[in-house]
Every structure is written in C-alpha cells, then in structure tokens.
Amino acid sequence: MKRREAVGAMAMAALTAAFKWTPAEAARAATFARDAMKAKTPFAPAFFTPHEWDTARVLADLVLPKDERSGSATDAGVPEYMDFMLTDRPDGQTPMRGGLAWLDNECYERDRRHRLAQEG
C-alpha cells in the first residue's frame, strides 16, 4: 500500500468514526469529491465562506503537500471533501468555524505584536 493510500484509508476511518458516518456515507462523500475534481468547473463551497475556503485549502496542503511523486491535498480534492462533509454534518460546523476563526485571530495578533516590536 502506498503512503497516500494509507493516509486516505486512515482519514476515511477517522472521519467515519468522528462524524458517525456509515461506510456507505463515507464512500458517497469520497465519490462526491472525486466527481467535483473531474468536473473541471470551479468548485463553489456550500459550507465555507470564501476566506475560510482559502484558509482550508492552504491548511490541507500544509498537511499533505505536493511532492515529486504525488499531488497535494487540494489536487486530491480534500477541501471539496471537507466542504461536503461539513455541509452534511452540522455537528462539525461550529468546531471548524471556531478553529478557523481562532487561527485568523492568532495570526492577526502575532502580526500586530511583530509590527509593534519592529516600531518600538
């Protein structure tokens, strides 16, 4: 089994358990993500705001970056899968939005402190 296949299997198992999905629901979500990638039309997130969408794509690629052998998480449709998953499972929406908001605030505060230190 290749590394990406193993990561995909582990992610599928974790998502199935975390969101209490049946294997059929998880397979449906994976099919949705693959179909969205094949469509070659711009994906319009149903859950993420435009800013959250940009952030989720960057974060996904930090976890699974493109390398000389394989594509990145965005190449694999991970953000589309996340959007589908979160649209279908409201119990994960608040934690996701809260985490992204925390990250935005943390970045803002660190940047502000850095600028103040440079001025002072």
VENDADA-V329666 format. One record per helix or strand of 2 or more residues. SS is the DSSP state (helix for helix, strand for strand). FROM is the first residue (numbers start at 1). TO is the last residue. Records with the same first field share a line. If there is no record, write none. Layout:
BEGIN
SS: FROM-TO + FROM-TO
END
This chain:
BEGIN
helix: 3-18 + 23-39 + 50-63 + 78-88 + 90-119
END
